Amino acid sequence: MNTPAAASAKTFSPYQKRVLGILAFLQFSVILDFMLMAPLGALIIPALKIGPSQFGLVVSAYAFSAGISGILIAGFADRFDRKKLLLFFYSGFVLGTVWCGLAQSYESLLLARVFTGLFGGVIGSVVLAIAADLFAPQMRGRVMGLIQTAFSASQVLGIPAGLYLSSRWNWHVPFLAMAALGLAGGIVVALGLKPVTGHLNSPQERSAFLHLLHTLKDPRHVPAFAATALLTTGAFMLMPFSSAFATNNLEIGIAVLPVVYLVTGLCMVVFGPVIGKATDTFGKRRVFSFGTVMSIVMVLIYTHLGPIPLYGLILLNIVLFVGISSRMIPFQAMASTIPVPAARGAFNAVSASIQQVSGGIASVIAGHIVSLDASGKLLHFNVVGYVVAGTALVAWALFLRLGASRGTP
Protein backbone atom coordinates (compact mmCIF):
# COMPACT_ATOMS: atom_id res chain seq x y z
CA MET A 1 0.00 0.00 0.00
CA ASN A 2 1.11 3.55 -0.64
CA THR A 3 0.50 6.72 1.29
CA PRO A 4 -1.28 9.11 -1.13
CA ALA A 5 1.12 11.78 -2.28
CA ALA A 6 -1.52 14.42 -2.19
CA ALA A 7 -2.86 13.63 1.28
CA SER A 8 -1.69 16.95 2.62
CA ALA A 9 0.40 19.74 1.21
CA LYS A 10 0.97 21.32 4.61
CA THR A 11 1.64 18.64 7.20
CA PHE A 12 3.28 15.21 7.20
CA SER A 13 1.30 12.19 8.36
CA PRO A 14 2.89 9.91 11.01
CA TYR A 15 3.79 7.37 8.33
CA GLN A 16 5.30 10.07 6.10
CA LYS A 17 7.45 11.20 9.02
CA ARG A 18 8.67 7.64 9.48
CA VAL A 19 9.38 7.32 5.77
CA LEU A 20 11.32 10.59 5.84
CA GLY A 21 13.49 9.24 8.64
CA ILE A 22 14.16 6.04 6.70
CA LEU A 23 14.95 7.86 3.45
CA ALA A 24 17.24 10.30 5.26
CA PHE A 25 19.12 7.40 6.85
CA LEU A 26 19.59 5.70 3.49
CA GLN A 27 20.95 8.91 2.01
CA PHE A 28 23.19 9.26 5.06
CA SER A 29 24.67 5.81 4.41
CA VAL A 30 25.33 6.38 0.71
CA ILE A 31 26.71 9.89 1.16
CA LEU A 32 28.89 8.83 4.08
CA ASP A 33 30.49 6.17 1.90
CA PHE A 34 31.65 8.92 -0.47
CA MET A 35 32.40 11.45 2.25
CA LEU A 36 34.64 9.00 4.11
CA MET A 37 37.04 8.98 1.17
CA ALA A 38 37.69 12.70 1.48
CA PRO A 39 39.05 12.87 5.06
CA LEU A 40 40.68 9.45 4.79
CA GLY A 41 42.56 10.54 1.68
CA ALA A 42 45.33 12.05 3.80
CA LEU A 43 45.82 8.60 5.39
CA ILE A 44 45.11 6.28 2.44
CA ILE A 45 47.54 8.02 0.06
CA PRO A 46 50.67 7.40 2.21
CA ALA A 47 49.42 4.04 3.56
CA LEU A 48 49.02 2.56 0.08
CA LYS A 49 51.92 4.59 -1.34
CA ILE A 50 49.87 6.14 -4.13
CA GLY A 51 49.66 9.62 -5.66
CA PRO A 52 46.79 12.08 -6.11
CA SER A 53 45.89 10.75 -9.55
CA GLN A 54 45.63 7.19 -8.24
CA PHE A 55 43.52 8.31 -5.30
CA GLY A 56 41.31 10.23 -7.71
CA LEU A 57 40.84 6.97 -9.62
CA VAL A 58 39.82 5.17 -6.41
CA VAL A 59 37.16 7.84 -5.84
CA SER A 60 36.00 7.79 -9.45
CA ALA A 61 35.91 3.95 -9.60
CA TYR A 62 32.81 4.04 -7.40
CA ALA A 63 31.32 6.74 -9.58
CA PHE A 64 31.91 4.97 -12.88
CA SER A 65 30.55 1.62 -11.68
CA ALA A 66 27.55 3.39 -10.13
CA GLY A 67 26.94 5.09 -13.46
CA ILE A 68 26.97 1.77 -15.30
CA SER A 69 24.64 0.25 -12.72
CA GLY A 70 22.18 3.14 -13.05
CA ILE A 71 21.90 2.68 -16.81
CA LEU A 72 21.54 -1.11 -16.52
CA ILE A 73 18.74 -0.89 -13.95
CA ALA A 74 16.90 2.09 -15.48
CA GLY A 75 14.80 0.01 -17.86
CA PHE A 76 13.61 -2.21 -15.01
CA ALA A 77 13.37 0.42 -12.25
CA ASP A 78 9.62 0.94 -12.64
CA ARG A 79 8.70 -2.75 -12.92
CA PHE A 80 9.13 -3.74 -9.25
CA ASP A 81 8.04 -2.76 -5.77
CA ARG A 82 10.48 0.04 -4.94
CA LYS A 83 11.00 -1.33 -1.42
CA LYS A 84 12.24 -4.71 -2.73
CA LEU A 85 14.50 -2.97 -5.24
CA LEU A 86 15.88 -0.79 -2.49
CA LEU A 87 16.65 -3.68 -0.13
CA PHE A 88 18.40 -5.69 -2.86
CA PHE A 89 20.82 -2.93 -3.77
CA TYR A 90 21.32 -1.82 -0.18
CA SER A 91 22.42 -5.35 0.76
CA GLY A 92 25.08 -5.31 -1.96
CA PHE A 93 26.18 -1.85 -0.85
CA VAL A 94 26.78 -3.07 2.72
CA LEU A 95 28.79 -6.07 1.47
CA GLY A 96 30.90 -3.76 -0.70
CA THR A 97 31.61 -1.53 2.29
CA VAL A 98 32.90 -4.57 4.21
CA TRP A 99 35.22 -5.32 1.29
CA CYS A 100 36.55 -1.74 1.40
CA GLY A 101 37.33 -2.21 5.08
CA LEU A 102 39.21 -5.46 4.43
CA ALA A 103 41.21 -4.20 1.42
CA GLN A 104 44.99 -4.38 1.94
CA SER A 105 46.25 -3.01 -1.37
CA TYR A 106 45.51 -0.32 -3.91
CA GLU A 107 44.18 -2.89 -6.38
CA SER A 108 41.90 -4.50 -3.81
CA LEU A 109 40.51 -1.14 -2.68
CA LEU A 110 39.93 -0.16 -6.31
CA LEU A 111 37.94 -3.35 -6.98
CA ALA A 112 36.02 -2.90 -3.73
CA ARG A 113 34.99 0.59 -4.76
CA VAL A 114 33.80 -0.74 -8.13
CA PHE A 115 31.66 -3.40 -6.42
CA THR A 116 30.25 -0.94 -3.88
CA GLY A 117 29.40 1.51 -6.64
CA LEU A 118 27.46 -1.10 -8.63
CA PHE A 119 25.01 -1.40 -5.75
CA GLY A 120 25.28 1.92 -3.93
CA GLY A 121 24.85 4.03 -7.03
CA VAL A 122 21.23 2.97 -7.45
CA ILE A 123 20.09 3.60 -3.86
CA GLY A 124 19.84 7.38 -4.14
CA SER A 125 17.67 7.18 -7.24
CA VAL A 126 15.24 4.77 -5.55
CA VAL A 127 15.11 7.03 -2.49
CA LEU A 128 14.15 10.01 -4.64
CA ALA A 129 11.55 7.98 -6.54
CA ILE A 130 9.94 6.90 -3.27
CA ALA A 131 9.97 10.49 -2.02
CA ALA A 132 8.20 11.67 -5.17
CA ASP A 133 5.70 8.78 -4.96
CA LEU A 134 4.69 9.49 -1.37
CA PHE A 135 4.82 13.29 -1.10
CA ALA A 136 2.89 16.00 -2.96
CA PRO A 137 4.86 18.48 -5.15
CA GLN A 138 4.08 21.33 -2.73
CA MET A 139 5.90 19.41 0.02
CA ARG A 140 9.00 18.37 -1.87
CA GLY A 141 11.15 21.37 -1.00
CA ARG A 142 10.80 20.43 2.65
CA VAL A 143 11.20 16.74 1.84
CA MET A 144 14.41 17.30 -0.12
CA GLY A 145 15.66 19.68 2.56
CA LEU A 146 15.19 17.04 5.24
CA ILE A 147 16.72 14.30 3.09
CA GLN A 148 19.66 16.59 2.38
CA THR A 149 20.33 16.89 6.11
CA ALA A 150 21.76 13.41 5.68
CA PHE A 151 24.65 15.11 3.89
CA SER A 152 25.26 17.24 6.97
CA ALA A 153 24.68 14.38 9.39
CA SER A 154 27.38 12.41 7.60
CA GLN A 155 29.78 15.17 8.61
CA VAL A 156 28.46 15.59 12.16
CA LEU A 157 28.48 11.88 12.99
CA GLY A 158 30.39 10.08 10.26
CA ILE A 159 33.41 12.11 9.26
CA PRO A 160 34.67 13.03 12.74
CA ALA A 161 34.04 9.45 13.87
CA GLY A 162 35.82 8.16 10.76
CA LEU A 163 38.82 10.37 11.40
CA TYR A 164 38.88 9.38 15.07
CA LEU A 165 38.65 5.65 14.33
CA SER A 166 41.30 5.85 11.62
CA SER A 167 43.71 7.84 13.80
CA ARG A 168 43.01 5.55 16.79
CA TRP A 169 43.47 2.36 14.76
CA ASN A 170 43.75 2.58 10.94
CA TRP A 171 41.79 3.67 7.86
CA HIS A 172 40.09 0.26 7.53
CA VAL A 173 38.05 0.57 10.73
CA PRO A 174 35.66 3.37 9.60
CA PHE A 175 34.44 1.25 6.67
CA LEU A 176 33.81 -1.78 8.91
CA ALA A 177 31.96 0.38 11.46
CA MET A 178 29.85 1.86 8.68
CA ALA A 179 28.99 -1.62 7.39
CA ALA A 180 27.75 -2.61 10.86
CA LEU A 181 25.60 0.53 11.01
CA GLY A 182 24.31 -0.19 7.51
CA LEU A 183 23.26 -3.71 8.50
CA ALA A 184 21.21 -2.35 11.40
CA GLY A 185 19.68 0.28 9.11
CA GLY A 186 18.71 -2.36 6.55
CA ILE A 187 16.70 -4.19 9.19
CA VAL A 188 14.85 -0.95 10.03
CA VAL A 189 14.05 -0.41 6.35
CA ALA A 190 12.73 -3.95 5.98
CA LEU A 191 10.44 -3.60 8.98
CA GLY A 192 9.42 0.06 8.77
CA LEU A 193 8.79 0.76 5.09
CA LYS A 194 5.60 -0.44 3.42
CA PRO A 195 5.67 -1.74 -0.17
CA VAL A 196 5.77 1.10 -2.70
CA THR A 197 3.77 -0.14 -5.67
CA GLY A 198 1.50 2.71 -6.78
CA HIS A 199 3.51 3.24 -9.99
CA LEU A 200 2.73 -0.35 -11.03
CA ASN A 201 -0.91 0.67 -11.61
CA SER A 202 0.18 2.74 -14.64
CA PRO A 203 0.65 1.09 -18.03
CA GLN A 204 4.14 -0.40 -18.39
CA GLU A 205 6.15 -0.66 -21.59
CA ARG A 206 6.79 -4.25 -22.59
CA SER A 207 10.44 -3.70 -23.41
CA ALA A 208 12.83 -2.55 -20.70
CA PHE A 209 15.18 -1.28 -23.41
CA LEU A 210 12.46 0.88 -24.97
CA HIS A 211 11.56 2.22 -21.54
CA LEU A 212 15.18 3.27 -21.07
CA LEU A 213 15.39 4.71 -24.58
CA HIS A 214 12.21 6.76 -24.17
CA THR A 215 13.46 8.06 -20.82
CA LEU A 216 16.72 9.20 -22.40
CA LYS A 217 15.05 10.82 -25.42
CA ASP A 218 12.17 12.57 -23.66
CA PRO A 219 12.69 16.32 -24.35
CA ARG A 220 11.43 17.13 -20.85
CA HIS A 221 14.21 15.04 -19.35
CA VAL A 222 17.27 16.13 -21.35
CA PRO A 223 17.84 19.60 -19.77
CA ALA A 224 17.51 18.05 -16.30
CA PHE A 225 20.09 15.40 -17.17
CA ALA A 226 22.51 18.08 -18.40
CA ALA A 227 22.05 20.16 -15.24
CA THR A 228 22.60 17.06 -13.10
CA ALA A 229 25.96 16.42 -14.77
CA LEU A 230 27.16 19.95 -14.11
CA LEU A 231 25.89 20.15 -10.54
CA THR A 232 27.95 17.09 -9.67
CA THR A 233 31.24 18.64 -10.74
CA GLY A 234 31.92 20.72 -7.63
CA ALA A 235 31.71 17.95 -5.05
CA PHE A 236 33.76 15.44 -7.01
CA MET A 237 36.47 17.95 -7.88
CA LEU A 238 36.82 19.57 -4.46
CA MET A 239 35.89 17.06 -1.77
CA PRO A 240 38.37 14.23 -2.52
CA PHE A 241 41.26 16.62 -1.91
CA SER A 242 39.74 18.73 0.88
CA SER A 243 41.54 17.03 3.77
CA ALA A 244 44.92 17.09 2.01
CA PHE A 245 44.40 20.76 1.10
CA ALA A 246 43.39 21.66 4.66
CA THR A 247 46.29 19.88 6.32
CA ASN A 248 49.09 20.66 3.86
CA ASN A 249 48.12 24.05 2.39
CA LEU A 250 45.97 25.66 5.06
CA GLU A 251 48.10 24.22 7.88
CA ILE A 252 45.14 22.83 9.80
CA GLY A 253 46.36 19.94 11.96
CA ILE A 254 44.93 16.51 11.18
CA ALA A 255 44.00 16.16 14.86
CA VAL A 256 41.66 19.18 14.77
CA LEU A 257 40.34 18.64 11.25
CA PRO A 258 37.27 16.75 12.58
CA VAL A 259 36.20 19.99 14.29
CA VAL A 260 35.77 21.62 10.87
CA TYR A 261 33.42 18.88 9.65
CA LEU A 262 31.62 18.65 13.02
CA VAL A 263 30.73 22.34 13.31
CA THR A 264 29.91 22.69 9.62
CA GLY A 265 27.68 19.64 9.72
CA LEU A 266 25.84 20.76 12.85
CA CYS A 267 25.07 24.09 11.23
CA MET A 268 23.84 22.44 8.05
CA VAL A 269 21.53 20.11 9.99
CA VAL A 270 19.77 23.34 10.93
CA PHE A 271 20.11 25.14 7.58
CA GLY A 272 19.04 22.19 5.37
CA PRO A 273 15.38 22.15 6.46
CA VAL A 274 15.33 25.97 6.43
CA ILE A 275 16.49 25.97 2.81
CA GLY A 276 13.85 23.34 1.99
CA LYS A 277 11.10 25.45 3.52
CA ALA A 278 12.40 28.55 1.70
CA THR A 279 12.24 26.58 -1.57
CA ASP A 280 8.54 25.89 -1.04
CA THR A 281 7.89 29.46 0.15
CA PHE A 282 9.94 31.69 -2.18
CA GLY A 283 10.29 29.47 -5.24
CA LYS A 284 12.85 27.08 -6.61
CA ARG A 285 14.47 29.46 -9.10
CA ARG A 286 15.08 32.21 -6.55
CA VAL A 287 16.68 29.88 -4.02
CA PHE A 288 18.78 28.17 -6.71
CA SER A 289 20.04 31.52 -8.01
CA PHE A 290 20.97 32.61 -4.50
CA GLY A 291 22.87 29.36 -3.97
CA THR A 292 24.71 29.62 -7.26
CA VAL A 293 26.07 33.11 -6.59
CA MET A 294 27.10 32.17 -3.06
CA SER A 295 28.75 28.93 -4.19
CA ILE A 296 30.83 30.57 -6.92
CA VAL A 297 32.11 33.29 -4.61
CA MET A 298 33.01 30.87 -1.83
CA VAL A 299 34.64 28.28 -4.11
CA LEU A 300 36.93 30.93 -5.60
CA ILE A 301 37.85 32.17 -2.13
CA TYR A 302 38.41 28.66 -0.78
CA THR A 303 40.64 27.40 -3.61
CA HIS A 304 42.89 30.48 -3.32
CA LEU A 305 43.41 30.26 0.44
CA GLY A 306 46.72 30.09 2.21
CA PRO A 307 47.30 29.30 5.90
CA ILE A 308 44.19 30.24 7.86
CA PRO A 309 43.02 29.97 11.49
CA LEU A 310 40.70 27.11 12.34
CA TYR A 311 37.73 29.40 13.00
CA GLY A 312 38.20 31.05 9.61
CA LEU A 313 38.06 27.73 7.76
CA ILE A 314 34.97 26.68 9.73
CA LEU A 315 33.13 29.90 8.86
CA LEU A 316 34.08 29.61 5.20
CA ASN A 317 32.95 25.97 5.09
CA ILE A 318 29.56 26.82 6.58
CA VAL A 319 28.86 29.53 4.02
CA LEU A 320 30.09 27.30 1.19
CA PHE A 321 27.80 24.44 2.19
CA VAL A 322 24.83 26.78 2.54
CA GLY A 323 25.45 27.76 -1.09
CA ILE A 324 25.77 24.14 -2.21
CA SER A 325 22.58 23.08 -0.42
CA SER A 326 20.73 26.10 -1.83
CA ARG A 327 21.42 24.67 -5.28
CA MET A 328 20.82 20.98 -4.66
CA ILE A 329 17.57 21.19 -2.69
CA PRO A 330 15.58 23.30 -5.20
CA PHE A 331 17.02 21.34 -8.10
CA GLN A 332 15.93 18.01 -6.63
CA ALA A 333 12.51 19.44 -5.80
CA MET A 334 12.07 20.63 -9.39
CA ALA A 335 13.47 17.44 -10.93
CA SER A 336 10.97 15.36 -8.95
CA THR A 337 8.11 17.04 -10.85
CA ILE A 338 9.43 16.25 -14.33
CA PRO A 339 8.81 12.51 -14.97
CA VAL A 340 5.41 10.82 -14.85
CA PRO A 341 5.03 8.20 -12.06
CA ALA A 342 5.51 5.27 -14.45
CA ALA A 343 8.88 6.69 -15.56
CA ARG A 344 10.03 8.06 -12.21
CA GLY A 345 12.33 5.16 -11.37
CA ALA A 346 13.98 5.17 -14.79
CA PHE A 347 14.40 8.96 -14.76
CA ASN A 348 16.06 8.90 -11.34
CA ALA A 349 18.24 5.92 -12.24
CA VAL A 350 19.50 7.67 -15.38
CA SER A 351 20.02 10.89 -13.40
CA ALA A 352 22.03 8.97 -10.79
CA SER A 353 24.07 7.33 -13.55
CA ILE A 354 24.83 10.67 -15.17
CA GLN A 355 25.67 12.14 -11.77
CA GLN A 356 28.12 9.37 -10.97
CA VAL A 357 29.80 9.22 -14.37
CA SER A 358 30.19 12.99 -14.62
CA GLY A 359 31.43 13.03 -11.04
CA GLY A 360 33.95 10.33 -11.82
CA ILE A 361 35.23 12.26 -14.83
CA ALA A 362 35.45 15.40 -12.69
CA SER A 363 37.43 13.55 -10.01
CA VAL A 364 39.88 12.19 -12.58
CA ILE A 365 40.29 15.64 -14.14
CA ALA A 366 40.90 17.22 -10.73
CA GLY A 367 43.43 14.50 -9.91
CA HIS A 368 45.39 15.44 -13.03
CA ILE A 369 45.10 19.18 -12.46
CA VAL A 370 46.50 19.14 -8.93
CA SER A 371 49.91 17.84 -7.96
CA LEU A 372 52.08 17.68 -4.86
CA ASP A 373 55.26 19.66 -4.29
CA ALA A 374 58.20 18.40 -2.27
CA SER A 375 56.61 19.49 1.02
CA GLY A 376 53.30 17.75 0.28
CA LYS A 377 51.31 20.88 -0.59
CA LEU A 378 48.66 20.72 -3.33
CA LEU A 379 49.51 22.80 -6.40
CA HIS A 380 47.06 24.28 -8.93
CA PHE A 381 44.01 23.86 -6.67
CA ASN A 382 42.94 27.36 -7.74
CA VAL A 383 42.55 26.06 -11.30
CA VAL A 384 40.07 23.50 -9.98
CA GLY A 385 38.14 26.42 -8.45
CA TYR A 386 37.88 28.18 -11.81
CA VAL A 387 36.56 25.01 -13.48
CA VAL A 388 33.93 24.50 -10.75
CA ALA A 389 32.80 28.14 -11.02
CA GLY A 390 32.43 27.84 -14.80
CA THR A 391 30.29 24.71 -14.59
CA ALA A 392 28.12 26.39 -11.93
CA LEU A 393 27.32 29.24 -14.33
CA VAL A 394 26.27 26.85 -17.09
CA ALA A 395 24.14 24.82 -14.64
CA TRP A 396 22.45 28.06 -13.54
CA ALA A 397 21.47 28.89 -17.11
CA LEU A 398 20.09 25.38 -17.65
CA PHE A 399 18.10 25.49 -14.41
CA LEU A 400 16.51 28.84 -15.27
CA ARG A 401 15.56 27.54 -18.73
CA LEU A 402 14.13 24.36 -17.23
CA GLY A 403 12.11 26.33 -14.68
CA ALA A 404 10.79 28.75 -17.30
CA SER A 405 9.66 25.89 -19.54
CA ARG A 406 7.69 24.39 -16.68
CA GLY A 407 6.34 27.65 -15.30
CA THR A 408 8.19 27.05 -12.02
CA PRO A 409 8.60 30.09 -9.73
Number of C-alpha atoms within 10 A of each C-alpha: 8 14 16 13 16 14 13 13 13 10 10 15 12 9 14 19 13 14 20 22 16 20 26 22 23 23 24 25 28 24 21 24 27 18 21 23 24 23 26 23 22 21 20 20 16 10 14 14 11 12 14 22 18 17 24 25 20 24 24 27 28 28 32 26 23 31 27 20 22 32 21 20 19 30 25 18 29 28 20 15 16 24 18 13 19 23 16 14 18 26 15 17 28 26 18 24 25 22 22 27 20 16 16 13 11 18 12 14 19 20 18 23 30 23 22 28 31 25 24 31 28 33 28 22 26 25 23 23 26 23 22 24 24 21 21 18 20 16 22 26 28 24 29 28 28 25 27 26 24 26 25 29 26 29 29 23 16 27 29 21 18 28 24 17 17 19 15 10 11 17 25 20 21 25 25 19 17 21 23 13 13 23 15 11 16 20 11 13 20 14 8 13 16 16 14 20 17 17 23 15 9 12 8 14 16 9 11 19 14 12 21 23 14 17 23 18 10 12 10 15 19 15 15 22 21 18 24 26 21 23 24 23 24 23 15 28 26 23 18 28 25 16 24 26 23 25 20 20 19 18 16 20 13 18 11 13 20 22 18 24 24 22 18 25 26 18 18 26 21 13 21 26 22 16 28 28 21 19 29 20 14 11 16 26 23 17 25 24 20 14 26 23 17 19 25 23 15 22 23 18 14 18 18 13 15 13 14 13 11 17 12 11 19 18 13 16 20 21 18 22 22 20 25 23 27 29 29 23 30 30 24 20 25 23 23 23 15 16 19 12 20 20 25 26 32 32 34 26 33 29 29 29 30 26 27 30 24 24 28 28 20 26 30 23 17 26 23 14 18 19 16 14 9 6 8 13 19 21 14 16 23 19 16 21 23 15 16 25 22 12 18 24 17 14 23 21 12 19 26 18 16 22 16 12 10 13 8 13 15
